[in-house]
Amino acid sequence: MAVGIVGIVLALPAGVPGLILGPIAYFLGRSAMGRIDASRGAVGGRGTAVTGWVTGVIATAVGAVVTLLWLILIFEAMSSPSSG
């Protein structure tokens, strides 16, 4: 869950950290859910695992959108003629 939250926070200004941390949070959450399910109730924390999984998906999506916006801005700045 913490990796997903950090991914979302860092993805908002930069984008790329969300693309890196989002999938990590996703797979950590899915792995934890699998271990919890395999324990047949002996291990708790399913809500936290689901939250980690969901925040990983959100961080990846936000990171992708913000990165795309940054790339559009950079390419637009490079293609516009310079005045001078």
N, C-alpha and C positions, 0 to 999 in steps of 0.2 A: 504494500500500500504506500509506503513512504517513497519508494522509487517512482511510482506513478504520480504522486503529488509533486515531487521535485521535478519530474518530467514536464508536467503541466505548467508549473511556475516558470521554468526555464524556457519552455517552448513559446510562451507568449511574446517575449521580446526577440528571441533569436531563431526559434524554429528547429534548428538542427538537434539541440539536446533532446527535444521531444521525440524526434525520430530515432534517437539512440536509446533513451531511457524507457520510452513507451513499450516497445516490444519486450524489453527485459522485464518490466513490471507485468506485462501480459503473461509471459511464460512462467514467471515466478508464481503468479496468482493461480494459473491453471494447474501447475505442478502441485501447489499446496492443496488445491481442491481435490486433486486426485489422491493425494496421501490421506486427506481427511476422509474421503469416501471409502478408501481401502481400510481404514481403521475401524469402520463400522461403529462410530460414535465414541471411540476411546479418545480421540483427539478432537478438540474443539477449535474454534476460530474460523469457521466457514464464512462468516460474514466479512471478516477482515480479508480473507482470500478473495472473495467475490469483489470486494471494494478494490483490491489491488489489480484484479483482472480488468475491471471497468475503467479505473483510472489509467491503466496502460493503454487501453483502446482510445480513450479521450486524448491522452498525451500524444499518441501517434497521429491522430487526426489533426489536432491543433498544430503539431509540429509540421505536418505536411502542408497545411494551408498557409501558415506563416512563412515557411521556406519558399513556397511558390510565390507569395506576394513579394518577398525580398528579391527573388530572382527576376520577377517582372520589373520591379523598380530599378534594379541594377542594369538590366538590359535596356530599359527605356532611357536611363541616364547615359549609357554608352552610345546609344544610337542617335540621340538628339545632337544637332550641330552645336558646336561651341561658339559663343559670341566673343568677338575680340578682335 
